[in-house]
Amino acid sequence: MNSKKKLIQLVAGPLLYFLVSLGLGKSGIIDYNAAKGIGTALWMIYWWVARPVDITVTALLPGVINALFNIVPMEDVISQYSSSSIILIFGSCLLTAPWSEIGLDRRISLKALSLIGPSMKSQITVWLVAAAVMSNMMPNVVVVAIFTPIAVSMLRAAGYEDIRKCEAAVPILCAIAWGSQLGGAGTPLGGAMNITAIAFIEELTGTEFLYVDWITRMLPYTIIVTVIVLIVMLTRPMEVKSLSGTKEYFKQAYAELGPMKNDEKISLVLFVVAMLGSFIRPLYAELLPGVVPAYLFLILGCVNFIIISAEKKDMLLTWDRAQREVMWGMLLLFAGGLALGQILTGSGANDAIASFVSGMNLSGGLGTILIFAVFACLISEMTNSTVSAAVTIPIVIGVTQKMGLNPMPYIFTTAMAMNFESILPVSVRAIPVSYGLDPAKLMKNGLLVALVRMVVAVLVGYVTMLIWPGFGVLQ
């Protein structure tokens, strides 16, 4: 990007803020403070799309803007950068931080893929399903970061040295990116966007959210959308019909790892305990009220620092390695989304938007769901699902409450819509693009998938609301 274009994009962000805050607020169309909240959201969204600065830098804007323009109490904004949701992601990163060094990430991936067949259809199926399954256990970005280099290694073993010119790489790398998001929708552990939505649910209800509620309500959608996206990918024309040697590659690569080492067993057990502990939280909630999933993950993640590795003759995880492995940018991005949501709520912006949407004579039926879903999808595709959750969930809550409706089924349906990004080379898609996936081909293939996936989210959410009376009732 040339310096002139970057300067224009840098200036356009604050210009949007002033145009909206002064244009809407000073003219009396909406409350001035609410206008400043909307202006903040537009500034951040524009910078997230245009990217004149890194998206993580944009995530710091709520603190900067609020300090300058005094929109809401500062402690309400800053506290979002150290919330329990941040602790959960940080603990998850600590748990998986040793995996790449001890080889557990590669072992899990190769074992899951050792039965892959040579045809492109089997390739797409295995990569998509494997990514979807793995993203139920760890954040989407971790799954993509694990699978992508393995897929690239496989393609090179099959004779494709230049990934950028490899037609076979396009559906495989897309399957990894899209599969991780399909599975990630089904569990709070799938990524920061789900934790963001849960944070708003807990604020709405004033009680602890049980992860089993998310899993049971999102499971039908996760299964249906995975099958449909897979069908769409398999029925599209393929320039490469099959690869050679892929099944043998995985078997040989897995055999070369040898038997599982003690470090791998310990690290896997810690992660499984953390995951199961989150799911069975109701069983010990009264006995250990403070050990919510966020702190359970943190406790077990910190255990890595005190376990002596038999192979390394050092701790299983050192702080130097944690500094390299923890995704600090993702933590800030997630926190920035929460902080933006706090500004939108505290400034009255959500109420203003909710009043506008409520004036559209929505009935709470299919049309309402469609508007929520399209909005969530657009924000996700332009930025990422975490930003979409931060922007859309508070609006959904505000609108449904003004309409006298139970917000919960609409929150879950909106979460279905926001939990997917397939077009732009940002968020998790930036990983396969950095390995050689052509961004233009990503966009070309992603448009149809994005449309189909959004329609599925709308229909599944609407039908589920109609036939499942307990869809919007938490335990």
Residue pairs with C-beta under 8 A, 6 or more apart in sequence:
1 52
6 52
9 46
9 47
9 50
9 51
9 52
10 52
10 53
12 46
12 50
13 43
13 44
13 46
13 47
13 50
13 52
14 43
16 39
16 42
16 43
16 46
17 36
17 39
17 40
17 42
17 43
17 65
18 39
19 39
20 35
20 38
20 39
20 42
21 32
21 35
21 36
21 38
21 39
21 69
22 35
23 29
23 35
24 30
24 35
24 38
25 31
25 32
25 33
25 34
25 35
25 36
26 32
26 35
29 35
30 38
30 352
31 348
31 352
33 71
33 347
33 348
34 347
34 348
34 349
34 351
34 352
35 349
35 352
36 69
36 71
36 347
36 349
37 71
37 343
37 344
37 346
37 347
37 348
37 349
37 350
38 344
38 349
38 352
38 353
40 61
40 62
40 65
40 66
40 71
40 340
40 343
40 344
40 347
41 340
41 343
41 344
41 349
41 391
43 61
43 65
44 58
44 59
44 61
44 62
44 336
44 340
44 387
45 379
45 382
45 383
45 387
45 391
47 53
47 55
47 58
47 61
48 55
48 58
48 382
48 383
48 384
48 387
49 382
49 383
51 426
54 329
55 329
55 333
55 383
55 384
55 426
56 329
56 332
56 333
56 336
58 336
59 332
59 333
59 334
59 335
59 336
59 337
59 339
60 332
60 336
61 336
62 77
62 80
62 336
62 339
62 340
62 342
62 343
63 74
63 77
63 78
63 81
63 339
65 71
65 343
66 72
66 74
66 77
66 343
67 74
71 343
71 346
71 347
72 342
72 343
72 346
72 347
73 346
76 342
76 346
77 339
77 342
77 343
78 339
80 335
80 338
80 339
80 341
80 342
81 332
81 335
81 336
81 339
82 335
83 199
83 335
83 338
84 292
84 294
84 295
85 192
85 195
85 196
85 198
85 199
85 294
85 334
85 338
86 331
86 334
86 335
87 294
87 295
87 297
87 298
88 195
88 293
88 294
88 297
88 298
89 139
89 192
89 195
89 327
89 330
89 331
89 334
90 297
90 298
90 301
90 326
90 331
91 274
91 294
91 295
91 296
91 297
91 298
91 299
91 300
91 301
92 138
92 139
92 189
92 274
92 297
92 301
93 301
93 322
93 325
93 326
93 327
93 331
94 297
94 298
94 301
94 302
94 304
94 317
94 322
94 326
95 267
95 270
95 271
95 274
95 297
95 300
95 301
95 304
96 105
96 138
96 142
96 271
96 325
97 301
97 304
97 317
97 321
97 322
97 325
97 326
98 104
98 263
98 267
98 304
98 316
98 317
98 321
98 325
99 105
99 267
100 106
100 325
101 321
102 261
102 263
102 264
102 267
102 309
102 311
102 316
103 257
103 261
103 264
104 263
104 264
104 267
104 268
105 146
106 146
106 150
106 257
107 254
107 257
107 260
107 264
108 134
108 146
109 130
109 134
109 146
109 147
109 150
110 150
110 250
110 253
110 254
110 257
111 254
112 130
112 133
112 134
113 126
113 127
113 130
113 150
113 250
114 247
114 250
114 251
114 254
115 126
115 247
115 250
116 122
116 123
116 126
116 246
116 247
116 250
117 123
117 126
117 246
117 247
118 242
118 243
118 244
118 245
118 246
118 247
119 241
119 242
119 243
120 168
120 171
120 238
120 240
120 241
120 242
120 243
121 234
121 238
123 168
123 171
123 172
123 175
123 243
123 246
124 171
124 172
124 175
124 230
124 233
124 234
125 230
125 234
127 147
127 151
127 172
127 175
127 176
127 179
128 175
128 176
128 178
128 179
128 182
128 226
128 229
128 230
128 233
129 179
129 226
129 230
130 147
130 179
131 143
131 144
131 147
131 175
131 176
131 177
131 178
131 179
131 180
131 182
131 183
132 179
132 180
132 182
132 183
132 222
132 226
133 183
134 143
134 146
134 147
134 180
134 183
135 143
135 179
135 180
135 181
135 182
135 183
135 184
135 187
135 190
135 191
136 183
136 184
136 186
136 187
136 189
136 190
137 187
137 189
137 271
137 275
138 189
138 271
139 184
139 189
139 190
139 191
139 192
139 327
139 330
140 180
140 181
140 183
140 184
140 190
140 191
140 428
141 180
141 191
141 327
141 330
141 427
141 428
141 431
143 176
143 180
143 183
143 184
144 176
144 177
144 180
144 428
144 431
144 432
145 431
147 176
147 180
148 173
148 176
148 431
148 432
148 435
149 435
151 169
151 172
151 173
151 176
152 163
152 169
152 435
152 436
153 253
154 243
154 246
154 249
154 250
155 163
155 166
155 168
155 169
155 172
155 243
156 163
157 245
157 246
157 249
158 168
158 243
158 244
158 245
158 246
158 249
159 244
160 166
160 168
160 169
162 436
163 169
163 435
163 436
163 437
164 436
164 437
164 438
166 436
167 239
167 240
168 239
168 240
168 243
169 436
169 437
170 437
170 438
170 441
170 442
170 445
171 233
171 236
171 238
171 445
173 432
173 435
173 437
174 233
174 422
174 432
174 437
174 442
174 445
174 446
175 233
176 432
177 422
177 428
177 429
177 431
177 432
178 229
178 420
178 422
178 446
178 449
179 226
180 428
181 190
181 191
181 385
181 419
181 420
181 421
181 422
181 428
182 222
182 225
182 226
182 229
182 420
183 190
183 222
183 226
184 190
184 191
184 194
184 419
185 194
185 218
185 221
185 222
185 225
185 415
185 416
185 419
185 420
186 215
186 218
186 219
186 221
186 222
187 194
187 211
187 214
187 215
187 218
188 194
188 195
188 198
188 211
188 214
188 215
188 278
188 293
189 275
189 278
190 419
191 385
191 386
192 330
192 333
192 334
192 337
192 385
192 386
192 389
193 384
193 385
193 386
193 388
193 389
193 415
193 418
193 419
194 214
194 389
194 415
194 419
195 334
196 334
196 337
196 338
196 341
196 386
196 389
196 390
196 393
197 389
197 393
197 411
197 415
197 418
198 209
198 214
199 338
200 341
200 389
200 393
200 394
200 397
200 411
201 209
201 408
201 411
201 474
202 208
202 209
204 397
204 407
205 474
208 281
208 285
208 292
209 474
210 281
210 282
210 474
210 475
211 278
211 279
211 281
211 293
212 279
212 281
212 282
212 475
213 474
213 475
214 412
215 279
217 412
217 464
217 471
218 412
218 415
218 416
220 460
220 464
221 416
221 456
221 457
221 460
221 461
221 464
224 456
224 460
225 416
225 420
225 453
225 456
225 457
225 460
228 452
228 453
228 456
229 449
229 452
229 453
232 448
232 449
232 452
233 449
236 445
236 448
261 310
261 311
262 310
262 311
263 309
263 310
263 311
263 312
263 316
266 307
266 316
267 304
267 316
270 300
270 301
270 303
270 304
271 300
273 300
274 293
274 296
274 297
274 300
274 301
277 291
277 293
277 296
278 293
278 296
278 297
281 292
281 293
282 475
284 291
291 299
304 315
304 316
304 317
305 315
305 316
305 317
305 318
305 319
305 322
306 315
307 315
307 316
307 317
308 314
308 315
308 316
309 315
309 316
333 384
333 386
333 387
334 386
336 390
337 386
337 387
337 389
337 390
337 391
338 390
340 387
340 390
340 391
341 390
341 391
341 393
341 394
343 349
344 350
344 391
344 394
344 395
345 394
345 398
350 394
350 395
350 397
350 398
351 398
351 402
353 395
353 398
353 399
354 395
354 398
354 399
354 401
354 402
355 402
357 371
357 395
357 399
358 399
358 402
358 403
360 371
362 368
362 371
362 399
362 403
364 400
364 403
364 405
365 462
366 458
366 462
368 399
368 410
369 410
369 413
369 458
369 461
369 462
369 465
370 458
372 392
372 396
372 399
372 410
372 413
372 414
372 417
373 413
373 414
373 416
373 417
373 454
373 457
373 458
373 461
374 417
374 454
375 392
375 395
376 388
376 392
376 414
376 417
376 418
377 388
377 417
377 418
377 420
377 450
377 454
377 457
379 387
379 388
379 391
379 392
379 418
380 387
380 388
380 417
380 418
380 419
380 420
380 421
381 421
381 422
381 423
381 424
381 450
382 424
383 426
383 427
384 421
384 426
384 427
385 418
385 419
385 420
385 421
385 427
388 418
389 415
389 418
392 414
392 418
393 411
393 414
393 415
396 407
396 410
396 411
396 414
397 407
397 411
400 406
400 407
400 410
401 407
406 472
407 472
408 471
408 472
408 473
408 474
409 461
409 464
409 465
409 471
409 472
410 472
412 461
412 471
412 472
413 457
413 458
413 461
413 462
413 464
413 465
414 461
416 457
416 460
416 461
417 454
417 457
417 458
417 461
420 450
420 453
420 454
420 457
421 427
421 428
421 429
422 429
422 442
422 445
422 446
422 447
422 449
422 450
422 453
423 442
423 443
423 446
423 447
423 450
424 439
424 442
424 443
425 433
425 437
425 439
425 442
425 443
429 437
429 442
432 442
433 439
433 442
464 471
465 471
465 472
